[in-house]
Amino acid sequence: MSGSPKPIEFLGAPASPYTRKMLAYLRYRGIPYRFHISMHDSLKGYPQPKPALFPTFYLPDEAGELQAVTDSTPLIRRFEGEYQGRPALPDDPVTRFLQDIVEDYADEWLTKIMFHYRWAVPENADHVAPLLVYWMMPQAAKGPANDLAENFAARQAGRLGVVGSNDATAATIEASYRRVLACLDDLIATRPFLFGTRPSAADFAIYGQFTQLLGIEPTSAAIARESAPRLLAWIDHLEDATGYAAHDDGWLSRDEAATTLRPLFAEIGRTYAPYMQANAAAHAASEKQVTLEIDGAPWTQATFPYQAKCLRVLRDSFAALSTQDQTAVRDAFDGTGCEVLTTPP
């Protein structure tokens, strides 16, 4: 139709939680897109991201040159500014900052849980590795596909230490998963989405990770079926949330968010917050390893520069709030362990 926005081209994969996050977000916002699962002829000549990550969006820069862009969180902020209607970020600055914390928790901590269940549990790795190959190359011959699956699984298992999954941390990761299932199940029993009656970027971030944990990995899916069946239905709702209204009064107030989300903030402060603080300190000191205690157990992993950047962005966002809004955030986090996320290094 004449005058319609040009669809956004992007490349992704069903096994990528960030791809699923962005697909659900674009659907809800009504932003036109064309999704490519493999780099076929229609994307020949397009720029390649370095490193290659999913999803990859092909967007113009300030000079109008096409660029490969991969980071879901700033992509959502970009689209929130470029497209009108049905925003996925609250207007209130305090509620929005609380939303930002939950979104980052999903992107940077729940992904550790997802990666652990996918590659540290042999039955899960055996299940997903062939899927990864056939999703990208559905016509691949069985023999070569099996070889590719075996090689890819071995390579991913070798990266478990990068995300923090090892013999010492496995129990911490799995206990964290069970707690967050219970916490989220309780929250969505009272309202459709975390921050009200309309979905936020945080909902889509959690959805992305849970499409894998609840829908692909057999072990984590079985745990969810037993302990949090409500979440399985919630994921189906978020896959296409276009039927939900986006009324201005659909967001929780800052006080409502601080009160009703306190159990989730306590869980975030128990695991993600101390890790992010220790990782940022290790990165600043040029240390190659992060070592700390999480939930009373030892945690060691390779220093993760990107997650140090994530914490810096969150702290900068907090610093940009008014004094009154900063006080409201501190009150919301008081006693949860999340206080360290607002404290300059």
PyMOL commands that set and color helices and strands:
alter all, ss='L'
color gray80, all
select helices_A, chain A and resi 17-29+41-43+72-82+93-119+122-136+142-157+160-163+170-188+201-213+218-227+229-239+248-250+254-260+262-270+272-284+305-319+323-333+338-342
alter helices_A, ss='H'
color red, helices_A
select strands_A, chain A and resi 8-11+33-36+56-60+66-69+289-294+297-302
alter strands_A, ss='S'
color yellow, strands_A
deselect
rebuild
show_as cartoon
